[in-house]
């Protein structure tokens, strides 16, 4: 059975990393995104924010751009 989820990319200010995190288990619904509960996968105490395209690399500061959409199946 396939599993589809909606993800978004976040920046963790403590880890200095970009992470793709699950924001909804209903990927077909735009309004199902729970942006208020975004958390760093390493620690829920770390401050995170949604990464916007184009954004800067949290480690080196160079401009980055979002890649193509990916569909995950489990």
Secondary structure, DSSP 4 states (H G I P E B T S, - for coil): -----EEEEEEETTTTEEEEEEEES-TT-GGG--GGG---SS-TTS-EEE--SSEE-TTT--EE----------
